[in-house]
Amino acid sequence: MVEVTRGTMVESQHRIHAVVCDVLGNIVHSWGDLDLSIYPRSAIKPMQALPLLETGAADAVSASEAEIAFVCASQNGENHHVNLTNNWLERLGLDHHKLECIGHISHEAETSYTQVQSGEKITNAHNNCSGKHTGFLSTAHNMGEPLEGYITKDHPVQERLLQVLLELGGCNLLNTAKGIDGCGIPVMAMPLSALALAAARMSTPDGLGVDRAIACRRITSAMMAYPYNVAGQNRFDTNIMAAGKGLFVTKTGAEGVHVGMFVKSGYGVAIKCEDGAKRATDVAMANIVNLLDGLDEAGQIAVAHHLRTPLNNVAGILTGEIRMRMGWQG
């Protein structure tokens, strides 16, 4: 449980389901329902980036390490992220109109204020999933596939993503619950334990074949080297990966989903907050990362506000905190 306090009372609480496993699927730690069926949402973006590299599309467009990290992003839509999108599309001879994700104002407060005040034109390049969609377009472009409809379930781009999840998660997703993700692509339910296994296999990919192992390492290395491209300022994944100093990757997803990949120990982490609250999932992931020795003393200090998140009212007065319930380690 993650508790939200006000003064001397626990005012609210969030039930967390989480799994830590190794590359063989052995459970290292678990809380709640290991086989809870969940939509993994954007937490699987590092896995969805694999076909971009495996097909040679990333190298065909001379994608940099910074851009590979950006393909895995659920970013703020800051100017930096928009420019990354537009520069990549330009190299393909395309523009934002080809992106099948709809633009929106930035998730970062200062940037969104500036956009509204200046009347900035919001394009599809401003979508928080624009990096992933640019990667999809690159793959289709390199493979000679239709650029239109790349978000539909029968398009080769999406069929490859399903195959990646089948292979990494070791579970049958053909008859599972299905839906549409926030950015328009298909989403399929999978057991929480299968998501953790997929994360573990990607973190330590030696048994996945030479090409996939190289692709996995390029993706995780890029994310750790460019955490700002993965999220942005004042964001959990950016802060915690910077504090981890090359030990792990984390990736958030909507509705309280989070994935972690420990590239040294080979552990995979999958978390789902039952009520979908990101504020609880961030605290849970930070504490599980710390439990797995992902943070040294300096790292713990750097992300102390994620380990126990202080809550202030509009006057700046401390009113409570978001924290793990006592004894959560077991």
Secondary structure, 3 states (H helix, E strand, C coil): CEEEEECCEEEEEECEEEEEECCCCCEEEEECCCCCEECCHHHHHHHHCHHHHHCCHHHHCCCCHHHHHHHCCCCCCCHHHHHHHHHHHHHCCCCHHHCCCCCCCCCCHHHHHHHHHHCCCCCHHHCCCHHHHHHHHHHHHHHCCCCCCCCCCCCHHHHHHHHHHHHHHCCCCCCCCEEECCCCCEEECEEHHHHHHHHHHHHCHHHHCHHHHHHHHHHHHHHHHCHHHHCCCCCHHHHHHHHHCCCEEEEEECCCEEEEEECCCCCEEEEEECCCCHHHHHHHHHHHHHHCCCCCHHHHHHCHHHHCEEEECCCCCEEEEEEECCCCCC
